[in-house]
Amino acid sequence: MTTSLSPATTIDEFTPEQLELQARARAFVENVLMPLEQEAQKNDGRLPAETVTRIRQEAVAARLQGGRFAPQYGGQGWSMVEWFLVNEQFGRVTNGLHWHVPNAYNVLLQGTPDQIDRYLRPILRGEGGDTAYAVTEEHSGSDPSTIATTARRSDAGWAIDGEKWFVTSGDVANVIIVMGNVIEDGEKLPTLFLVEPDAPGVEFVEDPAYSHSFPHGHPTIRFTGVEVPEEAVIGGIGNGDDLQRAWFTEERLGIATHGLGAMWRLLDEATAWALEREQGGSRIFDYQGVSFPLADSATDAAVGRLLALQVARMVDAEADLKIVHAKASMAKLFVSEAAHRCADRAVQVFGGRGYMRSNVAERFLRELRVDRIWEGTSEIQRLIIARALERRGVERTIH
Ligand SMILES: Cc1cc2nc3c(=O)[nH]c(=O)nc-3n(C[C@H](O)[C@H](O)[C@H](O)COP(=O)(O)OP(=O)(O)OC[C@H]3O[C@@H](n4cnc5c(N)ncnc54)[C@H](O)[C@@H]3O)c2cc1C
């Protein structure tokens, strides 16, 4: 497929180096990932191991792995704007195929040099390996302060007990970052631990099926007296919440950025179809019932892009983290809701074809739905934004 929008329409907004990076990411997405979408769909998002290896190698050859990690760890050291430009391209592909591009959770940098060598560097070299991040529990979702997982001192270091739900990549990860409470003097100290999945006491309870097709599962994992050494604590005892807040900003902006890529793709495909398809003696695009929803989607995409780019620029300018946090929530809220609307409208534009799994709009309609749920539901984003209105004031929140 060809795309109708060109980065050149945004002259002067990006440096030549940034536009080169965007073009490189775009070529990788269009030449390596998009041709695999149908095969992935037929296999519920899974691809053969040799195909995954090839994607990793091509990503490394295109210098797209480990975007925000510093080059000394094997990453690219991108600014947030550069990371935005690449992730927008990744968002144009269905079936979560960009998940195969080597990357890891940034809290791994809090590990010891040995842990960084063991878990992070091989991933960023494209040699394989995945990380998972386990916070959510059966009775603790939107309110993570209620987690029941505990870590007690033991002869080996720490013993972890608890059960985590929806652990993305928990089925393939070679290390799981687990949030648990260290109890000291009756106080709960949220702390992150590195746990290897083959440690005694780690049990995979179930791997439920979900609406989207995705490269990995989101299993429920139980930890019963799992012994980990002292150095399995990352970022210090009691620092789990702070580390997580910093990560949420990037994750929420990431969801917005991928949603923008999805809208770009949906508009490309649905507009091309509406211009070509004839019914009742004219192009369906000439019916306002078809072209106006596309116009609304284009407006959603353009507005969301301004907001998300503003957040990326604020991160690069090291703006007040509290305002950045609220703005990232706005970007996630607006784009995740808008992208889902856009996918629904695109299905309608395609008619019966839009309901086929081979159709990009059908896949996005299923895949984008979770963006309104994970990394904080839309309601939780509204709570954060409302709190910013109260604490920082209207002007600082909206400008
Ligand atoms: C596919 C998938 C992958 C995931 N991957 C991971 C992962 O890798 N690691 C991880 O830790 N978690 C993961 N999650 C969990 C995800 O972050 C949670 O599902 C999400 O935070 C919501 O929690 P919950 O499902 O328990 O819903 P609940 O918190 O029970 O919420 C249910 C409903 O109540 C609303 N609600 C709750 N509290 C309030 C409030 N205070 N005000 C207004 N409304 C409220 C919510 O918005 C929602 O509509 C994943 C989830 C999915 C579906």
PDBQT file of the ligand as one rigid body, heavy atoms in Angstrom, charges set to zero:
ROOT
HETATM    1  C1  LIG A 401      -4.533  -7.177  27.279  1.00  0.00    +0.000 C 
HETATM    2  C2  LIG A 401      -4.129  -6.618  28.602  1.00  0.00    +0.000 A 
HETATM    3  C3  LIG A 401      -2.783  -6.560  28.941  1.00  0.00    +0.000 A 
HETATM    4  C4  LIG A 401      -2.381  -6.073  30.182  1.00  0.00    +0.000 A 
HETATM    5  N1  LIG A 401      -1.045  -6.079  30.514  1.00  0.00    +0.000 NA
HETATM    6  C5  LIG A 401      -0.672  -5.791  31.795  1.00  0.00    +0.000 A 
HETATM    7  C6  LIG A 401       0.689  -5.965  32.217  1.00  0.00    +0.000 A 
HETATM    8  O1  LIG A 401       1.572  -6.324  31.430  1.00  0.00    +0.000 OA
HETATM    9  N2  LIG A 401       0.993  -5.739  33.527  1.00  0.00    +0.000 N 
HETATM   10  C7  LIG A 401       0.065  -5.315  34.419  1.00  0.00    +0.000 A 
HETATM   11  O2  LIG A 401       0.404  -5.127  35.592  1.00  0.00    +0.000 OA
HETATM   12  N3  LIG A 401      -1.241  -5.149  34.068  1.00  0.00    +0.000 NA
HETATM   13  C8  LIG A 401      -1.628  -5.375  32.773  1.00  0.00    +0.000 A 
HETATM   14  N4  LIG A 401      -2.947  -5.206  32.373  1.00  0.00    +0.000 N 
HETATM   15  C9  LIG A 401      -3.929  -4.799  33.374  1.00  0.00    +0.000 C 
HETATM   16  C10 LIG A 401      -4.513  -3.416  33.125  1.00  0.00    +0.000 C 
HETATM   17  O3  LIG A 401      -3.573  -2.426  33.429  1.00  0.00    +0.000 OA
HETATM   18  C11 LIG A 401      -5.805  -3.330  33.989  1.00  0.00    +0.000 C 
HETATM   19  O4  LIG A 401      -6.760  -4.176  33.354  1.00  0.00    +0.000 OA
HETATM   20  C12 LIG A 401      -6.326  -1.916  34.102  1.00  0.00    +0.000 C 
HETATM   21  O5  LIG A 401      -5.464  -1.113  34.866  1.00  0.00    +0.000 OA
HETATM   22  C13 LIG A 401      -7.724  -1.895  34.757  1.00  0.00    +0.000 C 
HETATM   23  O6  LIG A 401      -7.763  -2.666  35.925  1.00  0.00    +0.000 OA
HETATM   24  P1  LIG A 401      -8.928  -3.780  36.103  1.00  0.00    +0.000 P 
HETATM   25  O7  LIG A 401      -8.964  -4.599  34.869  1.00  0.00    +0.000 OA
HETATM   26  O8  LIG A 401      -8.710  -4.469  37.377  1.00  0.00    +0.000 OA
HETATM   27  O9  LIG A 401     -10.284  -2.959  36.147  1.00  0.00    +0.000 OA
HETATM   28  P2  LIG A 401     -10.910  -2.233  37.445  1.00  0.00    +0.000 P 
HETATM   29  O10 LIG A 401      -9.878  -1.424  38.126  1.00  0.00    +0.000 OA
HETATM   30  O11 LIG A 401     -11.663  -3.228  38.228  1.00  0.00    +0.000 OA
HETATM   31  O12 LIG A 401     -11.942  -1.239  36.742  1.00  0.00    +0.000 OA
HETATM   32  C14 LIG A 401     -13.209  -1.661  36.254  1.00  0.00    +0.000 C 
HETATM   33  C15 LIG A 401     -13.971  -0.415  35.797  1.00  0.00    +0.000 C 
HETATM   34  O13 LIG A 401     -14.141   0.496  36.901  1.00  0.00    +0.000 OA
HETATM   35  C16 LIG A 401     -13.618   1.770  36.566  1.00  0.00    +0.000 C 
HETATM   36  N5  LIG A 401     -13.006   2.385  37.743  1.00  0.00    +0.000 N 
HETATM   37  C17 LIG A 401     -12.153   1.813  38.641  1.00  0.00    +0.000 A 
HETATM   38  N6  LIG A 401     -11.782   2.700  39.567  1.00  0.00    +0.000 NA
HETATM   39  C18 LIG A 401     -12.412   3.866  39.274  1.00  0.00    +0.000 A 
HETATM   40  C19 LIG A 401     -12.418   5.177  39.829  1.00  0.00    +0.000 A 
HETATM   41  N7  LIG A 401     -11.684   5.468  40.912  1.00  0.00    +0.000 N 
HETATM   42  N8  LIG A 401     -13.177   6.140  39.234  1.00  0.00    +0.000 NA
HETATM   43  C20 LIG A 401     -13.906   5.869  38.121  1.00  0.00    +0.000 A 
HETATM   44  N9  LIG A 401     -13.934   4.636  37.537  1.00  0.00    +0.000 NA
HETATM   45  C21 LIG A 401     -13.183   3.671  38.096  1.00  0.00    +0.000 A 
HETATM   46  C22 LIG A 401     -12.568   1.484  35.494  1.00  0.00    +0.000 C 
HETATM   47  O14 LIG A 401     -12.308   2.630  34.707  1.00  0.00    +0.000 OA
HETATM   48  C23 LIG A 401     -13.237   0.366  34.715  1.00  0.00    +0.000 C 
HETATM   49  O15 LIG A 401     -14.138   0.914  33.802  1.00  0.00    +0.000 OA
HETATM   50  C24 LIG A 401      -3.355  -5.624  31.106  1.00  0.00    +0.000 A 
HETATM   51  C25 LIG A 401      -4.710  -5.675  30.761  1.00  0.00    +0.000 A 
HETATM   52  C26 LIG A 401      -5.100  -6.157  29.531  1.00  0.00    +0.000 A 
HETATM   53  C27 LIG A 401      -6.571  -6.210  29.188  1.00  0.00    +0.000 C 
ENDROOT
TORSDOF 0
